[in-house]
Amino acid sequence: MSSQSMEEPAGEQPLTALEALHSTPSRRYLSPAPIPDDVLWAILDAAIRGPSGGNTQPWGWVVVTDQEVKDRVAAWYRVNWEAAYGSRRDEILSAEVSPGGLTPRGFLGAEHLAHHIQEAPVWVFPVLRGAADATSPRVGSSIYGAVQQLCLAARAYGIGTSLTTL
């Protein structure tokens, strides 16, 4: 990935909205190339403009670039990966019908991410303010649009993203 300024998204021609929508899957083999600050700010600027319940945009973003923090959290991530999926590797890879929703190919991608997540140059955690105390199971959905906009903006700059719940 090359350094790009905010005005120069990846590629010679800007992506149309439909091209971006059709080409923004989860990427689990992520480049360790640094992301320039102006590009990161542009991506976050697009994300904060996402739709939300009541159009209140009650969110914040935790951006992690510190390698020591990523290494520490990645170790916890791998413990959870092992408990949820890694310990069932042979079962999942040999099953005709995927147990737990992972295809063998999907499993291998998720396994790669689990073993290399700390190599991603930037982690962005969306935080929906007030969600921890909420009683409605729907309150968390207010951030979904913003997260999708973050993924689409990253795609416009040639940067892959992956959502993970571990």
Contacts in CASP RR format, 6 or more apart in sequence:
PFRMAT RR
TARGET T0000
AUTHOR 0000-0000-0000
METHOD contacts of the structure
MODEL  1
MSSQSMEEPAGEQPLTALEALHSTPSRRYLSPAPIPDDVLWAILDAAIRG
PSGGNTQPWGWVVVTDQEVKDRVAAWYRVNWEAAYGSRRDEILSAEVSPG
GLTPRGFLGAEHLAHHIQEAPVWVFPVLRGAADATSPRVGSSIYGAVQQL
CLAARAYGIGTSLTTL
1 31 0 8 1.000
1 33 0 8 1.000
1 35 0 8 1.000
1 158 0 8 1.000
1 159 0 8 1.000
3 34 0 8 1.000
3 36 0 8 1.000
4 10 0 8 1.000
4 36 0 8 1.000
4 39 0 8 1.000
4 157 0 8 1.000
5 36 0 8 1.000
5 38 0 8 1.000
5 39 0 8 1.000
6 38 0 8 1.000
6 39 0 8 1.000
6 41 0 8 1.000
6 42 0 8 1.000
9 15 0 8 1.000
9 156 0 8 1.000
9 157 0 8 1.000
9 158 0 8 1.000
10 156 0 8 1.000
10 157 0 8 1.000
10 158 0 8 1.000
10 159 0 8 1.000
11 158 0 8 1.000
14 156 0 8 1.000
15 23 0 8 1.000
15 155 0 8 1.000
15 156 0 8 1.000
20 152 0 8 1.000
20 155 0 8 1.000
20 156 0 8 1.000
21 152 0 8 1.000
23 155 0 8 1.000
24 151 0 8 1.000
24 152 0 8 1.000
24 155 0 8 1.000
24 161 0 8 1.000
26 161 0 8 1.000
26 162 0 8 1.000
26 163 0 8 1.000
27 160 0 8 1.000
27 161 0 8 1.000
27 162 0 8 1.000
28 106 0 8 1.000
28 109 0 8 1.000
28 110 0 8 1.000
28 112 0 8 1.000
28 113 0 8 1.000
28 162 0 8 1.000
29 109 0 8 1.000
29 112 0 8 1.000
29 113 0 8 1.000
29 116 0 8 1.000
30 113 0 8 1.000
30 116 0 8 1.000
30 119 0 8 1.000
30 120 0 8 1.000
30 160 0 8 1.000
30 162 0 8 1.000
31 121 0 8 1.000
31 159 0 8 1.000
31 160 0 8 1.000
32 119 0 8 1.000
32 120 0 8 1.000
32 121 0 8 1.000
33 121 0 8 1.000
34 121 0 8 1.000
35 121 0 8 1.000
35 122 0 8 1.000
35 159 0 8 1.000
39 157 0 8 1.000
39 159 0 8 1.000
40 63 0 8 1.000
40 122 0 8 1.000
42 153 0 8 1.000
42 157 0 8 1.000
43 150 0 8 1.000
43 153 0 8 1.000
43 154 0 8 1.000
43 157 0 8 1.000
43 159 0 8 1.000
44 61 0 8 1.000
44 63 0 8 1.000
44 124 0 8 1.000
44 150 0 8 1.000
45 153 0 8 1.000
46 149 0 8 1.000
46 150 0 8 1.000
46 152 0 8 1.000
46 153 0 8 1.000
47 61 0 8 1.000
47 124 0 8 1.000
47 126 0 8 1.000
47 146 0 8 1.000
47 147 0 8 1.000
47 149 0 8 1.000
47 150 0 8 1.000
47 153 0 8 1.000
48 57 0 8 1.000
48 59 0 8 1.000
48 60 0 8 1.000
48 61 0 8 1.000
48 146 0 8 1.000
49 57 0 8 1.000
49 146 0 8 1.000
49 149 0 8 1.000
50 57 0 8 1.000
50 145 0 8 1.000
50 146 0 8 1.000
50 149 0 8 1.000
51 145 0 8 1.000
51 146 0 8 1.000
52 58 0 8 1.000
52 59 0 8 1.000
52 142 0 8 1.000
52 143 0 8 1.000
52 145 0 8 1.000
52 146 0 8 1.000
53 141 0 8 1.000
53 142 0 8 1.000
54 142 0 8 1.000
56 142 0 8 1.000
57 146 0 8 1.000
58 128 0 8 1.000
58 129 0 8 1.000
58 130 0 8 1.000
58 142 0 8 1.000
59 126 0 8 1.000
59 127 0 8 1.000
59 128 0 8 1.000
59 129 0 8 1.000
59 142 0 8 1.000
59 143 0 8 1.000
59 146 0 8 1.000
60 126 0 8 1.000
60 127 0 8 1.000
60 128 0 8 1.000
60 129 0 8 1.000
61 124 0 8 1.000
61 125 0 8 1.000
61 126 0 8 1.000
61 127 0 8 1.000
62 124 0 8 1.000
62 125 0 8 1.000
62 127 0 8 1.000
63 122 0 8 1.000
63 123 0 8 1.000
63 124 0 8 1.000
63 125 0 8 1.000
64 70 0 8 1.000
64 73 0 8 1.000
64 122 0 8 1.000
64 123 0 8 1.000
64 124 0 8 1.000
64 125 0 8 1.000
65 121 0 8 1.000
65 122 0 8 1.000
65 123 0 8 1.000
67 118 0 8 1.000
70 117 0 8 1.000
70 118 0 8 1.000
70 120 0 8 1.000
70 123 0 8 1.000
71 118 0 8 1.000
73 118 0 8 1.000
73 123 0 8 1.000
74 117 0 8 1.000
74 118 0 8 1.000
77 114 0 8 1.000
77 117 0 8 1.000
77 164 0 8 1.000
77 166 0 8 1.000
78 114 0 8 1.000
78 115 0 8 1.000
80 166 0 8 1.000
81 110 0 8 1.000
81 111 0 8 1.000
81 114 0 8 1.000
81 166 0 8 1.000
84 166 0 8 1.000
85 92 0 8 1.000
85 102 0 8 1.000
85 107 0 8 1.000
85 110 0 8 1.000
85 111 0 8 1.000
86 111 0 8 1.000
86 114 0 8 1.000
88 99 0 8 1.000
89 107 0 8 1.000
89 111 0 8 1.000
91 99 0 8 1.000
92 98 0 8 1.000
92 99 0 8 1.000
92 100 0 8 1.000
92 102 0 8 1.000
92 104 0 8 1.000
92 107 0 8 1.000
93 104 0 8 1.000
93 107 0 8 1.000
93 108 0 8 1.000
95 104 0 8 1.000
98 104 0 8 1.000
98 107 0 8 1.000
102 110 0 8 1.000
113 162 0 8 1.000
113 164 0 8 1.000
114 166 0 8 1.000
117 164 0 8 1.000
124 150 0 8 1.000
126 143 0 8 1.000
126 146 0 8 1.000
126 147 0 8 1.000
126 150 0 8 1.000
128 139 0 8 1.000
128 140 0 8 1.000
128 142 0 8 1.000
128 143 0 8 1.000
130 139 0 8 1.000
131 139 0 8 1.000
131 140 0 8 1.000
134 140 0 8 1.000
147 163 0 8 1.000
150 161 0 8 1.000
151 160 0 8 1.000
151 161 0 8 1.000
151 163 0 8 1.000
154 160 0 8 1.000
154 161 0 8 1.000
155 161 0 8 1.000
END
